[in-house]
């Protein structure tokens, strides 16, 4: 994997998944659905109506398949497993990647300034498997303050890579959405790319798609601030993974003071969009 040109391989694989070749694309789609045991019952359309793997992967679900908990202030933005969580009670703002593997918030965001805004807060990592629903929803009601793109590699984010590759989440490509709640509490939703496609697309800024020609890679970080206010209700779709990957949630000190036990009860558990965290 160190020698493999992971970004190029991912682009090529992505092209293959988006092809619409008679018979071949349908057979590949059916193999993917069977191999990963996708749940057709909750899909918006029968699997046979998706022309290829790519459209199946970003499928919508039936209305009501993911009810949004009305009593929860913060809900899961994705389907997956909440694999790690922690608090920022030290100046280094260290985060756990795996046992013996740590990284810090500033390296994840590539911004010391933004990291300081989340001192005293907390974080959680949610891993998405190939069989999961891969659209991403806002975990809270609020206003989008900004988006940030960090070009990078596309290492796998499976258990083996997470346990071996130093600073994996701070190396891979990622898109961050910053959301401000009505009372000033804030959350960061960091979407991390992975091997095989690695494309992340935003619903609120359609010209941003990672691992594609739509985003320049010359700078270490690209920032965007909306010209007009973008307000979203909790559970609204915000982005999608076109294969893979991982979401990291970061809450600021104000949110932690109000919701001190957020994430704790879901550690090492499967979560779904709209469920209380």
Buried (B, 14 or more C-beta within 10 A) or exposed (E): EEEEEBBEBBBEBBEBBBEEEEEEBBEBBBEBBEEEEBEEEEBEEEBEEBBBBBBBBBBEBEEEBBEBBEEBBBBBBBBBBBBBBBBBEEEEBBBBBBEEBBBBBBBBBBBEEBBEBBBEBBBBBBBBEBBBBBBBBBBBBBBBBBBBBBBBBBBBBBEEBBEEBEBBBBBBBBBBBBBBBEEEBBBBBBBBBBBBBBBBBBBBBEEBBBBBEEBEBEEEEBEBEEEEEBEBEBBEBBBBBBBBBBBBBBBBBBBBEBBEEBBEEBEEEBBBBBBBB
